[in-house]
Amino acid sequence: MATATETKKSTVDTNQMGDFFGRLYSFNASLKLYHWHVTGTGSYAEHIALDQAIESITDTLDRIVETSYSLYGDINITVPETPVPQNIEEHCQKFYDYIQQSKEMFKEDFSESILDDFQEAIQQLLFRLRRLR
């Protein structure tokens, strides 16, 4: 008789999950790259808002990856090339939508909840970026 964890392992594409985690990591790195390039009026506030988002996302990323390792075993994660975003608001909104579309690969409510926290951090960043202008 298979355990719940063994059953879940067989229904999850860990290659797809590894790609997703690499993209989450790359998104966080893209925020840092943008953060280093911020200049001009309001740049200090934008700089701080990005720092707060990066910290929150780093913690959330660690939670979702470690939870998935616990459930599915080792996952091969590859981080894609990470350019500096040209339009930070558009970049964040597109990534928020990407996470929403990717939630279907996670079968557990608590994993989706962690991804909700990731999306919340993006929404908080968008709020701060828009209000600082």
C-alpha positions in Angstrom: 0.0 0.0 0.0 1.4 3.4 -1.0 1.7 6.2 1.5 0.3 9.7 0.8 3.8 11.0 0.1 4.6 8.2 -2.3 1.3 8.8 -4.2 2.0 12.6 -4.4 5.6 11.9 -5.7 4.2 9.9 -8.6 1.8 12.7 -9.6 4.3 15.6 -9.5 6.6 16.5 -12.4 9.7 17.4 -10.4 11.4 18.7 -13.6 8.7 21.2 -14.0 8.9 22.1 -10.3 12.7 22.5 -10.6 12.2 24.9 -13.5 9.6 26.8 -11.5 11.9 27.2 -8.5 14.7 28.4 -10.7 12.4 31.0 -12.1 11.4 32.1 -8.5 15.0 32.4 -7.6 15.8 34.4 -10.8 12.8 36.7 -10.2 14.2 37.5 -6.7 17.7 38.1 -8.2 16.1 40.4 -10.8 14.7 42.5 -8.1 18.2 42.8 -6.6 19.6 43.8 -9.9 17.0 46.5 -10.3 17.5 47.6 -6.7 21.2 48.3 -7.5 20.3 50.5 -10.5 17.7 52.7 -8.7 18.5 56.4 -8.9 16.7 59.7 -9.0 13.8 61.2 -7.1 12.2 58.8 -4.6 15.1 56.4 -5.2 15.8 55.8 -1.5 12.2 54.8 -0.8 12.1 52.6 -3.8 15.4 51.1 -2.8 14.0 50.2 0.7 10.8 48.8 -0.8 12.8 46.5 -3.0 15.0 45.4 -0.1 11.8 44.5 1.9 10.4 42.5 -0.9 13.7 40.7 -1.6 13.9 39.7 2.1 10.3 38.5 2.2 10.6 36.6 -1.1 13.9 35.0 0.0 12.2 33.6 3.1 9.1 32.4 1.1 11.2 30.8 -1.6 13.2 28.9 1.0 9.9 27.6 2.6 8.4 26.4 -0.7 11.6 24.7 -1.9 12.3 23.0 1.5 8.6 21.9 1.8 8.7 20.4 -1.7 12.0 18.6 -1.0 10.3 17.1 2.1 7.4 15.9 0.0 9.1 14.9 -3.2 12.8 14.3 -2.5 15.6 16.1 -4.3 14.6 18.4 -7.2 17.0 19.5 -9.9 16.8 23.3 -9.9 18.3 25.4 -12.7 18.3 29.1 -12.5 17.8 30.9 -15.9 19.8 33.9 -17.0 18.6 37.0 -15.1 18.5 40.4 -16.8 17.8 43.7 -15.1 14.1 44.5 -15.5 13.4 47.5 -17.7 9.9 48.2 -16.3 9.8 46.9 -12.7 6.0 47.2 -12.2 5.3 45.3 -15.4 7.9 42.7 -14.5 6.4 42.1 -11.1 2.8 41.9 -12.4 3.8 39.4 -15.1 5.6 37.3 -12.5 2.6 37.4 -10.1 0.5 36.0 -13.0 3.1 33.3 -13.7 2.9 32.1 -10.1 -0.9 32.0 -10.3 -0.7 29.9 -13.4 1.9 27.6 -11.9 0.0 26.8 -8.7 -1.7 23.8 -10.3 1.4 21.7 -10.0 1.1 21.9 -6.2 -1.4 19.5 -4.7 -1.2 20.5 -1.1 -3.1 23.5 0.4 -0.1 24.5 2.5 2.1 24.7 -0.6 -0.4 26.9 -2.3 -0.5 29.0 0.9 3.2 29.5 0.7 2.9 30.7 -2.9 0.1 33.0 -1.8 2.7 34.6 0.6 5.0 35.0 -2.4 2.3 36.7 -4.4 1.5 38.9 -1.4 5.1 40.1 -1.2 4.8 41.0 -4.9 1.6 42.9 -4.3 3.1 44.8 -1.4 6.1 45.8 -3.5 3.7 47.0 -6.3 1.7 49.0 -3.8 4.9 50.7 -2.5 6.3 51.3 -5.9 3.1 52.9 -7.1 2.6 55.0 -4.0 6.1 56.3 -4.0 5.8 58.0 -7.3 
